[in-house]
Amino acid sequence: MNIIEVVKQILTDCPLVQDLSGSINIDYTEDSPVSFGLYPTGDQLLKEDVLGNQDRRHNFVLYAVFQSFTDYDRLANSTFLLNLAYYLEKAVTGQEIEVTINNETVSGKLTKLSSANGMLYGYQDNTLSGPVTYQIQIYADYYIESEGL
Amino acid sequence: MAETTGKIKRHWMVHYVDAAEPGSPTPNYVRLGDDLEELSVEMNANIETTRNILGGVSTRLDSYEPQASVDPYYAEVGSPLHTRLQKIVDERQTLDDLKTTVVEVHLWDEEASGTYVAYKEDAIIEVASYGGDTTGYQIPFNIHYIGNRVKGTFDVSTKTFTPDA
């Protein structure tokens, strides 16, 4: 699995997500609650050691369409994002990753998941009483081994 | 091994250190470089410069004291190098207990399939500190090259050094 598939799988397996929806879409969210969409937003090289092994980071935004009738709903929504942030910090168990570069597949592993900017992102129908979209940015740090000898 | 033309990639200059106990009949070479964004052998040349009565400068370089700093080194369970370093820390080892050998392998200079030009040298391991931050248990160390440099070849699959005849 590549880094996107691994992060999608971790989110799909998250009990918090399973309690609400049980599925994670890629680059897509439905209009009606509850719906989750994982949007990959790019990959970057953090550092490379003298052996050619790389520490990389893949950035994601998770959008979640929730209900928002009352303060109770919105508190529950924000609490979901808070609990998801905690969950992600503990979800890394060295998951294996496959990276294909120029037709050459190298192995790697997930090293860290972190998140930021979990917040209300936008309304639908210009009203807070309908479905609303929350976002949380997710950073997936991973390590890939060099071509070897 | 990729074709070696043009500028030499950093990972083609390979540094191995013997993680076996001193006196062990067979070396256990471990490749250095994981987590290291930079690894340089400082030559530390001994240079004497004198000005003569004619107004000229006479410079004499008579020796080197090479040294390399391996920092960070993240300890890994099961790694022979970690075992060696941890023993140095735990037993506060000194003198001959710190002896080892290092091999520098030139991956751009292939002698036979999987065998490359290499130089072996005696060395001393100096553990600089241990502990570190929350990223993991670290044992950064320095390698002091102490001479007896021998040219030979290194087989990267068996990790064995063979001195030139």
Interface residues (C-beta under 8 A of the other chain):
Chain A: K47 E48 D49 V50 L51 G52 N53 S146 E147 L149
Chain B: M1 A2 K9 R10 H11 R31 L32 G33 D34 D35 L36 E37 E38 L39 L107 V156 S157
